[in-house]
Amino acid sequence: VFGGAPRVVDLGPSVLALRAEASKRDKSAFTFTGFMYLAIGEDRELAEAVHHLTRYYPVTPRPAEELVVHGSIHAITSAVAAYADAGLDRLILAPAVPEITQVAALAEHVLPLYR
């Protein structure tokens, strides 16, 4: 599992290298999972997501604003596609804004793309 909200640009080379190493060790069924914090919306939603993350994680590897993929549903679906293109087998989507509308939007707009 790639935790700590890894950047997509960092994942691609890591997944390729690790997949090659796993193959050398005859572990072809080895899978790679990522984790993505998200906030659908604009400044208010990002601020709320940052508030929750910094309350939960007093120390983060990068500024909390950089750990959250945020913006329109299109921005979220584009980010999910970029993580898929990086070679992940699974991506855990973690809405950082505790509103059911966040989950409903993911179910309506993102999930159907990957069924």
C-alpha positions in Angstrom: 0.0 0.0 0.0 1.3 3.4 -0.9 0.1 5.6 2.0 0.7 9.1 2.9 -1.2 10.4 -0.1 1.6 9.8 -2.6 1.9 12.0 -5.6 1.1 10.4 -8.9 4.5 11.4 -10.4 6.2 9.5 -7.7 4.1 6.4 -8.0 4.7 5.4 -11.6 8.4 4.7 -11.3 8.0 3.1 -7.9 5.3 0.7 -9.1 7.4 -0.2 -12.2 10.5 -0.9 -10.1 8.6 -2.8 -7.4 6.6 -4.8 -9.9 9.9 -5.8 -11.7 11.4 -6.8 -8.3 8.3 -8.8 -7.4 8.4 -10.6 -10.7 12.1 -11.5 -10.2 11.0 -13.1 -6.9 8.2 -15.0 -8.7 5.5 -12.9 -7.0 3.5 -12.1 -10.1 0.2 -11.8 -8.1 1.7 -9.0 -6.0 -0.7 -6.0 -6.1 -0.3 -2.3 -5.5 -2.8 -0.1 -3.7 -2.8 3.6 -3.3 -4.7 6.0 -1.0 -6.2 9.3 -2.1 -7.7 11.9 0.1 -10.2 14.0 -1.8 -12.5 17.0 -1.4 -15.1 17.7 -4.1 -15.7 21.4 -4.2 -13.8 24.6 -3.9 -12.1 26.6 -1.2 -14.5 25.7 1.6 -14.3 22.0 1.1 -10.5 22.1 0.8 -10.3 24.2 4.0 -12.5 21.6 5.8 -10.5 18.7 4.5 -7.2 20.3 5.6 -8.7 21.0 9.1 -9.7 17.3 9.5 -6.3 16.0 8.2 -4.2 18.3 10.4 -6.3 17.5 13.4 -5.8 13.8 12.8 -2.2 14.0 11.6 -0.3 16.7 13.5 2.7 16.0 11.2 2.4 15.4 7.5 5.0 14.6 4.9 4.0 17.6 2.8 1.6 20.5 3.5 -1.9 19.2 4.1 -3.2 21.2 1.2 -1.0 19.1 -1.1 -2.3 15.8 0.3 -5.9 16.4 -0.8 -7.0 16.1 -4.4 -9.7 18.7 -4.6 -11.9 20.5 -7.1 -14.7 19.6 -9.4 -15.8 16.0 -9.9 -14.0 16.2 -13.3 -10.7 17.0 -11.4 -11.3 14.0 -9.1 -12.1 11.6 -12.0 -8.9 12.9 -13.8 -6.8 12.3 -10.7 -8.3 8.8 -10.3 -7.4 8.1 -14.0 -3.9 9.3 -13.4 -3.4 7.0 -10.4 -4.7 4.1 -12.6 -2.3 5.1 -15.4 0.6 5.0 -12.8 0.0 1.3 -12.5 -1.9 0.9 -9.3 -4.2 -2.2 -9.1 -6.4 -0.5 -6.4 -7.0 3.0 -5.2 -8.7 3.8 -1.9 -10.7 7.0 -2.2 -11.0 8.8 1.1 -13.3 11.8 1.2 -11.8 14.2 3.7 -15.0 16.2 4.0 -17.5 14.4 6.2 -20.6 15.0 4.1 -22.7 12.3 2.5 -22.8 14.4 -0.7 -19.1 13.6 -1.2 -19.7 9.9 -1.2 -22.8 10.2 -3.3 -20.9 12.2 -6.0 -18.1 9.5 -6.0 -20.8 6.7 -6.4 -22.5 8.6 -9.2 -19.6 9.9 -11.2 -16.4 7.9 -10.4 -17.5 4.4 -9.5 -19.3 3.7 -12.8 -16.1 4.4 -14.8 -14.4 1.4 -13.1 -17.1 -1.2 -12.9 
